[in-house]
Amino acid sequence: MAQKTVLHASHLAAGAKMVDFFGWEMPINYGSQIEEHHAVRQDAGMFDVSHMTIVDLTGANTRNFLRYLLANDVAKLTTPGK
């Protein structure tokens, strides 16, 4: 059984066709590939890369660095390793 990213349900809700990608169930397209291509060329596109890596950060300034780097408030993360 393939693993699922945290965005899996959102991909399905958006009409994604899902395929196995090295053990992860990932979207291959959302209907017409031509329409999708034009939408990305005219506006913007996003690719879910959450399945690609895990990064462990340590050090005294880790929280400040992540506050600078991310839009989400890392102070709300209370479970170590998550």
C-alpha positions in Angstrom: 0.0 0.0 0.0 1.4 3.4 -1.0 2.0 6.1 1.5 0.0 9.3 1.4 1.2 12.9 1.9 -0.8 15.3 4.1 -2.2 16.9 0.9 -3.6 13.6 -0.4 -7.2 14.4 0.4 -6.9 17.8 -1.1 -5.5 16.3 -4.3 -8.5 13.9 -4.5 -10.9 16.8 -3.8 -9.4 18.7 -6.7 -10.0 15.8 -9.1 -6.4 14.4 -9.3 -5.6 11.2 -11.0 -3.3 9.4 -8.5 -0.4 7.1 -9.3 2.2 5.3 -7.4 5.5 7.2 -7.3 8.2 5.3 -5.6 5.8 4.1 -2.8 3.9 7.3 -2.5 0.4 7.9 -4.0 0.9 11.2 -5.9 -1.2 13.2 -8.4 -0.2 12.8 -12.1 -2.8 15.3 -13.4 -6.1 17.0 -12.7 -8.0 16.3 -15.9 -6.8 17.8 -19.1 -3.0 17.9 -19.2 -3.2 20.5 -21.9 -5.5 22.8 -19.8 -3.2 22.2 -16.8 -0.2 23.2 -18.9 -1.8 26.4 -20.1 -3.0 27.3 -16.5 0.6 26.9 -15.2 2.0 29.0 -18.1 -0.6 31.8 -17.7 -0.7 31.9 -13.9 1.2 29.6 -11.6 1.5 26.0 -10.5 2.5 24.1 -7.4 4.0 20.7 -6.9 3.6 18.6 -3.7 7.2 17.7 -2.7 6.3 16.7 0.9 7.1 13.1 0.2 10.7 13.8 -0.9 12.7 14.4 2.3 12.8 14.8 6.0 15.0 17.5 7.4 16.2 17.5 11.0 17.3 20.9 12.4 19.1 21.4 15.7 20.7 24.3 17.5 19.9 27.3 19.6 18.5 29.5 16.7 16.5 26.8 15.0 13.1 28.2 15.9 14.1 31.8 14.8 15.5 30.4 11.5 12.2 28.5 10.9 10.1 31.6 11.7 12.1 33.4 9.1 11.8 30.6 6.5 8.2 29.5 6.9 4.8 31.1 6.8 3.5 28.8 9.6 4.1 29.6 13.2 6.6 26.9 14.4 5.9 27.8 18.0 2.6 25.9 17.7 4.5 22.7 17.0 4.5 20.8 20.3 5.4 17.2 19.3 9.1 16.6 18.9 10.0 15.5 15.4 6.8 16.8 13.8 
